[in-house]
Amino acid sequence: QGLDFWNVVKEAFFSPGCYYYEQQQQNQNGNDEEGIDNNNDNNNGIAMVVDVASFSFGARVAMAAASIEPNGIRRLHLTGVGAERDNFANVILASWKDMLGCSNSIDDDDDDDDEECDPTNHANKCTARLRSFAWSVILVTYSEEFLASAGSERVSTWVDGVCRYNTEEGLRAILMQTHGNDDGRGRGGKEEEDPWSPAAMARRIRSSGAVERCRIVVGSRDKMSHPTQAMRLAKMLGSDDDDVTFEAGRCVLKVMEGCGHAVPMEAMRLWRGDVLEFLDE
């Protein structure tokens, strides 16, 4: 809803009310009372660590948390994220920015922008621009076969959900703050690498050595995070294998055949099983 990327990470991992923060605080208080040094490696596992499973934008948030607080996250299960976008994904991103008016001034008095969806279905106003964006995201996110089997009426309810739980302002902020430059480097056209790009975060995570294992899951038909980019990210996180289906090293890549970007929704049972298998290793 308009938060910048760092505040999203902070809210998810480092703010009162989230599990990770509360457990860290409890451990900190308990250690203080018992005279335990949280920075001591010989505390027999008292320091709080978590395993994180995440998808798409959430995977970038999880990587950011691991690169900021490397000793707090033990294992990462990341779905739908690659080292950078390929050219086709950049075209998709440019269309989304155009739909939401990221490069143009937003006129609140625009008659088309103020067109509302059926008020019986939505608690908040849903503009025509937001609804068009929702359709586009869904058409790109899922595989053609999955959408065809779902049918237009069911997919329309998903569009309703996107409109109900998002705002144009919040979506524009996500696009501009985490996808600010189509070449995957600095935001605002700067030449230096964006420190919150997946590639930059992967290098920090690997150099810290604190994350024990990673697994990257990608759909074979993912248009936003192509399997070749997922393989690149896996290598950055700790694998030395050149095969896209490799099963060795600190980071494992798994390709879900026939799936688009939304693997957890298209192959729910397989994805959940993969997460549990990863956690049991």
Order of alpha helices (4+ residues) and beta strands (2+ residues): alpha-alpha-beta-alpha-beta-alpha-alpha-alpha-alpha-alpha-alpha-beta-alpha-beta-alpha-alpha
